Amino acid sequence: MTRTISQESFSKELFSVLEETFETHHSIYLDKGTSLFETSSQIGADEASIPVGDRCATIAAQVEHVVFYLEVLERSIAGQDVGKQDWDEIWGRVSGVTTAEWDALRARLKATYDRLSTMLNSIENWEHNDAIGDSMAIVVHTAYHLGEIRQALCTVGRSA
């Protein structure tokens, strides 16, 4: 017997988790004020530029990595060939940032998320589309890096 879930139910739950991960608390899994946008808005460029350890990335590099990942999945959901990605290279793109660079990076994050949300909201039939896996990967991957960023705040001298 095949079990199914309505597209409406799937979409409602997916967007609730996406919104909590990026935007605001919905009592699903995060504490109030700890979404990615809320967290990053409380971090200055100086804090975002501190390496978490000798072999670890800065918070700015974490955010750059999330943006890169979102952009790759955005192209994938749009049906474009994303080819082989150099996931190691992305970590070297950003380390320290100025205030203007940090603001621009956070703006890119928001713009990419907004485009993806619009794209995902426009999907009428999830059944024959890689968007299910891609959208779930967006949530899981971003939640992981949000945790990394919040832990990094402890390391750079501020309580998460």
SULTA-V727819 format. One record per residue. SS is DSSP state (H for helix, E for strand, L for the rest). D_CENTER is the distance of its C-alpha to the mean C-alpha in Angstrom with 1 decimal. Layout:
<<SS & D_CENTER> <SS & D_CENTER>>
//
This chain:
<<L & 35.8> <L & 32.5> <L & 30.2> <L & 28.1> <L & 25.7> <L & 25.8> <H & 23.2> <H & 23.4> <H & 22.6> <H & 19.8> <H & 18.2> <H & 18.8> <H & 17.2> <H & 14.1> <H & 13.6> <H & 14.5> <H & 11.9> <H & 9.1> <H & 10.7> <H & 11.1> <H & 7.6> <H & 6.8> <L & 10.5> <L & 13.3> <L & 15.3> <L & 16.9> <L & 18.6> <L & 16.7> <L & 15.3> <L & 14.3> <L & 16.9> <L & 17.5> <L & 15.8> <L & 13.0> <L & 9.9> <H & 7.2> <H & 9.3> <H & 12.5> <H & 12.0> <H & 11.3> <H & 14.2> <L & 16.4> <L & 16.0> <L & 18.5> <H & 18.6> <H & 21.1> <H & 19.0> <H & 16.0> <L & 18.5> <L & 20.1> <L & 19.7> <L & 19.1> <L & 21.9> <L & 24.2> <L & 22.0> <L & 18.5> <L & 15.9> <L & 15.6> <H & 12.8> <H & 12.7> <H & 12.4> <H & 9.4> <H & 7.6> <H & 9.5> <H & 8.6> <H & 4.8> <H & 6.6> <H & 9.2> <H & 7.7> <H & 6.6> <H & 10.1> <H & 11.8> <H & 10.9> <H & 11.8> <H & 15.1> <H & 15.6> <H & 15.5> <L & 17.8> <L & 20.1> <L & 20.1> <L & 20.8> <L & 18.1> <L & 20.5> <L & 20.1> <L & 17.3> <L & 18.0> <H & 15.2> <H & 17.4> <H & 18.0> <H & 14.5> <H & 15.0> <H & 18.2> <H & 17.0> <L & 16.2> <L & 17.9> <L & 19.6> <L & 18.9> <L & 21.2> <H & 20.6> <H & 20.5> <H & 18.1> <H & 15.7> <H & 16.1> <H & 15.6> <H & 12.4> <H & 10.9> <H & 12.7> <H & 11.3> <H & 7.6> <H & 9.4> <H & 11.6> <H & 9.3> <H & 7.6> <H & 11.3> <H & 12.7> <H & 10.7> <H & 11.8> <H & 15.2> <H & 15.4> <H & 14.6> <H & 17.0> <L & 19.6> <L & 19.9> <L & 23.3> <L & 23.8> <L & 21.2> <L & 24.1> <L & 24.3> <L & 20.9> <L & 18.2> <H & 15.7> <H & 16.1> <H & 15.0> <H & 12.3> <H & 10.9> <H & 11.4> <H & 9.7> <H & 6.4> <H & 7.0> <H & 8.7> <H & 6.7> <H & 3.7> <H & 6.9> <H & 8.7> <H & 7.2> <H & 7.5> <H & 10.9> <H & 11.6> <H & 11.1> <H & 13.2> <H & 15.7> <H & 15.9> <H & 17.1> <H & 20.0> <H & 20.9> <L & 20.9> <L & 23.3> <L & 21.7> <L & 21.2> <L & 17.8>>
//
